[in-house]
Structure formats: structure tokens, C-alpha cells
Amino acid sequence: MATFVLVHGHMHGAWCWNKVVPALEAKGHRAIAFDLPRGDKSGHGAASLEQFVNAAAGVLRSLDEPAVLVGHSAGGAVISELAERMPERIERLIYVAAMLLPDGESIFSAFVTKAPMDPAIAVDGASAFKSEDTLIRRRFYNTSSDEDAAWAIAQLCAEPIPPMTHPVHVTPEKFGRVKRAFIQTRFDNAVPLEAQAAMCAQLPCEPVIVMDTDHSPFLCQPQQFAAHLDSLVRG
């Protein structure tokens, strides 16, 4: 069976995979969730995409076999960089409503500068955080249950902004040789379905799976989500 390394997105942490890890393990897989190194808000000005990638690379180096990398949302930038730097340690990339960026683009240049400021997100210096619970629920958890949404919102942390501004570097020779799939989310208010489709058109993925969920399928449909991950590695 496969070893999955689960990379969370903005303001989330290893906790967001709590329902998915046991579902994957029940199917015979190994699943590893970890926290990207945010630190506290006082250090957010010095945060970088490089720090995130190095933390995830450490997880890959600890394994005795190539892993399946699953990147949610902003975690897509991290797994793309990993595929460029260590393709031999990666069996497959799976993007989940994620940032699948071409060479030279950053999350900031690809998305943030092209849209009005999201009222669900507040900015304080080099940090971003939820501005209000109702708005953030509409952004991340609009098809999730009240109970699950409240639990998740309580876990959200402040996110350093600088990693969003750092461009991703990918090449056909390295990143391009790693198999990649994409799980799209139809009712997503954070990364709209049309934006996900546009990214897949620019950097094709095979297969593309569409789930009838919000931005967080690991929360609102964890069993079906785990089943899709399982099917992708079984071929």
C-alpha cells in the first residue's frame, strides 16, 4: 500500500486531516500529517516558502519509500516545489482544491492581486487570520456540518503572508516527470471551481476528480475523500 504525506493549506494544520488519516489506515495505507512551521506572529515577517518546503522535505527524507504527496489549497505550492527538488522521493502528486502554479508564479501574483480582498481574511502586518467566524465558514466550510465547521474554525491559526509572495520554481525535467492528479471541489468559495479548472488546463492532471463539496472535503466528506485517494494509488 501507499504512504501518504498530507500537506495542509493556509491557517490549517495537521489537525485538518484527523478524519482522513484513520480512513486511509483502514484501507491499509500509511498516512502522515504534520504542521508547517508558522511560529508566532512576531516572526511572520521572516517566514518563507523555503521554510515550508524544507519542513516537508524532512518528512520525505525520513521515509524508506517514495510517498504520495497530497496538497490542499496553498499546500499545492509546497508539493510542487518538492517535486522539483526531489522527484525521486515522490510517487504521485495529488492537488486538492490547491494552488497548481506554473513556473515563476506565486499565490500572491496568481490569485491575490487579481481579486478584491476577501472580507473573511484580515491582515495584520505580515500575518493573515480570520476576520469573522461566519465569513470564514462561508469561505472554507459552507457544505460542512455546524459541528464540524465550529470545530475547524476554533483550530485556525494566523498565517504568515510572505510565503504567498514567493514564486514557485518548476521545470518539465523534474516536476514534470512526477504523475499528478487533481481533486476539484464544486462548491468551493475559497478557490472557485473555475479557477481550479483553469489551473488544470494550464498544467494538465490525470485524472481530475470533482467532488460536490466545499473547500474542505477532508472535513465534510472524509470517507469519500479517502476513497478517492485510495483509488488514485490503486490505479
C-alpha positions in Angstrom: 0.0 0.0 0.0 1.0 3.7 -0.3 2.5 6.2 2.1 0.6 9.5 2.0 2.1 12.7 3.2 -0.6 15.3 3.8 0.2 19.0 3.4 -2.3 21.4 4.8 -3.2 24.8 3.5 -3.4 28.4 4.9 -4.5 28.8 8.5 -4.9 25.0 8.9 -2.6 22.4 10.5 -2.2 18.6 10.8 -5.5 18.6 12.7 -7.5 19.1 9.5 -6.6 15.5 8.3 -7.9 14.0 11.6 -10.8 12.2 9.8 -8.8 11.2 6.8 -5.8 9.6 8.4 -7.8 6.7 10.1 -9.8 6.3 6.9 -6.6 5.8 4.9 -5.1 3.5 7.5 -8.3 1.4 7.4 -7.6 0.8 3.7 -4.1 -0.4 4.5 -2.1 2.8 3.8 0.2 4.8 5.9 -0.8 8.5 6.4 1.4 11.2 7.8 0.1 14.7 8.7 2.4 17.4 10.1 2.4 21.1 10.8 4.1 23.6 8.6 6.4 25.9 10.7 4.4 29.1 11.2 5.8 30.1 14.6 4.1 33.1 16.2 3.0 36.3 14.6 6.2 38.2 15.7 8.2 36.0 13.3 5.9 36.0 10.3 7.8 38.7 8.5 10.8 36.3 8.1 8.7 33.3 7.1 9.2 31.8 3.7 8.1 29.2 1.3 11.5 27.7 1.6 10.9 27.0 5.3 7.6 25.2 4.4 9.3 23.2 1.7 12.3 22.2 4.0 9.9 21.0 6.7 8.0 18.8 4.2 11.3 17.6 2.7 12.4 16.4 6.1 9.3 14.2 6.3 10.1 12.7 2.9 13.7 12.1 3.8 12.6 10.1 6.9 10.7 7.6 4.7 12.1 4.4 3.2 9.9 4.6 0.1 8.6 7.3 -2.3 5.4 9.0 -0.9 2.2 10.2 -2.4 2.1 13.9 -1.7 -1.4 15.4 -1.0 -1.5 19.2 -1.0 -4.6 21.2 0.0 -5.1 24.8 -1.1 -1.8 26.7 -0.5 -0.2 23.3 0.2 -0.2 22.9 -3.6 2.8 25.3 -3.9 4.7 23.3 -1.3 4.2 19.9 -3.1 5.1 21.4 -6.5 8.4 22.7 -5.1 9.1 19.3 -3.5 8.5 17.6 -6.9 11.0 19.9 -8.5 13.7 19.3 -5.8 13.3 15.6 -5.0 11.1 13.9 -7.7 12.7 10.5 -6.9 11.1 10.6 -3.5 7.6 11.2 -4.8 5.3 8.6 -6.2 2.5 11.0 -7.2 1.2 14.5 -6.5 -2.5 14.9 -5.6 -3.7 18.5 -5.6 -6.9 19.2 -3.6 -8.6 22.5 -4.4 -4.9 23.5 -4.5 -2.5 26.1 -6.0 -1.1 24.4 -9.1 1.1 27.2 -10.3 3.3 27.5 -13.4 7.0 28.3 -13.1 7.6 31.9 -11.7 4.1 32.4 -10.3 3.3 32.9 -6.6 0.0 32.5 -4.8 0.0 36.3 -4.5 0.6 37.0 -8.2 -1.7 34.3 -9.4 -4.7 35.0 -7.1 -4.4 37.7 -4.5 -3.6 40.6 -6.8 -6.3 39.6 -9.3 -9.2 39.7 -6.9 -10.7 42.0 -4.3 -9.6 41.5 -0.7 -11.6 38.6 0.8 -13.5 40.0 3.8 -13.1 36.7 5.5 -9.4 37.4 5.9 -7.9 40.1 8.0 -4.3 41.4 7.6 -2.1 42.5 10.5 1.4 43.3 9.3 2.9 40.1 7.9 0.0 37.9 9.2 -3.4 36.9 7.8 -6.1 35.5 10.0 -9.9 35.0 10.0 -11.8 38.3 10.3 -15.1 36.8 11.5 -16.4 33.3 12.0 -19.5 33.5 9.8 -17.4 34.8 6.9 -14.7 32.2 7.3 -17.2 29.4 7.4 -18.7 30.6 4.2 -15.2 30.6 2.7 -13.9 27.2 3.9 -16.8 25.1 5.3 -20.0 26.1 3.5 -21.2 22.5 3.0 -19.8 21.2 6.3 -22.0 20.5 9.3 -22.4 23.1 12.0 -20.4 20.9 14.4 -17.5 20.3 12.1 -17.3 23.9 11.0 -17.3 25.2 14.5 -14.5 22.7 15.5 -12.4 23.6 12.5 -12.8 27.4 12.9 -11.6 27.1 16.5 -8.4 25.5 15.3 -7.5 28.1 12.6 -4.2 29.9 13.2 -2.7 33.2 11.9 -0.9 32.6 8.6 2.4 34.3 7.5 1.9 36.3 4.3 5.5 36.2 2.9 5.3 32.6 1.7 2.4 33.6 -0.5 4.6 36.1 -2.3 7.4 33.7 -3.2 7.3 32.3 -6.7 7.2 28.5 -7.4 10.0 27.1 -9.5 9.1 24.0 -11.6 10.6 22.5 -14.7 9.4 19.8 -17.2 12.5 17.8 -16.4 11.9 17.4 -12.7 8.4 18.5 -11.6 7.1 17.5 -15.0 8.1 13.8 -14.7 6.0 13.2 -11.5 2.5 12.0 -12.0 -0.2 14.4 -10.8 -3.9 14.3 -10.2 -6.3 16.9 -9.1 -9.4 16.7 -6.8 -11.6 19.7 -7.6 -14.3 20.9 -5.2 -17.5 22.1 -6.9 -19.0 24.4 -4.2 -15.7 26.0 -3.2 -15.8 29.6 -2.1 -12.1 29.9 -1.5 -10.7 28.6 -4.7 -13.6 28.6 -7.1 -14.2 25.6 -9.4 -13.5 27.7 -12.5 -10.1 28.7 -11.1 -9.3 25.1 -10.3 -10.3 24.1 -13.9 -8.1 26.9 -15.3 -5.1 25.6 -13.4 -5.7 22.1 -14.6 -5.9 23.4 -18.2 -2.6 25.1 -17.9 -0.8 22.2 -16.2 -2.9 19.1 -17.1 -3.5 16.5 -14.4 -4.7 12.9 -14.9 -7.2 12.1 -13.6 -9.3 15.1 -12.5 -12.0 14.2 -9.9 -14.8 16.6 -9.0 -16.3 16.3 -5.5 -19.6 18.0 -4.6 -18.0 19.7 -1.5 -16.8 23.0 -0.2 -13.1 23.8 0.1 -12.6 21.2 2.8 -13.6 17.7 1.5 -11.4 16.2 4.3 -13.9 17.6 6.8 -17.3 17.3 5.1 -16.8 14.1 3.1 -13.8 12.4 4.7 -14.7 8.8 3.8 -15.4 9.6 0.1 -12.3 11.8 0.0 -10.1 8.9 1.4 -11.8 6.6 -1.1 -10.7 8.9 -3.9 -7.1 9.0 -2.6 -7.1 5.2 -2.4 -8.4 4.8 -5.9 -5.8 7.1 -7.3 -2.9 5.0 -5.9 -4.5 1.7 -6.9 -4.9 2.8 -10.5 
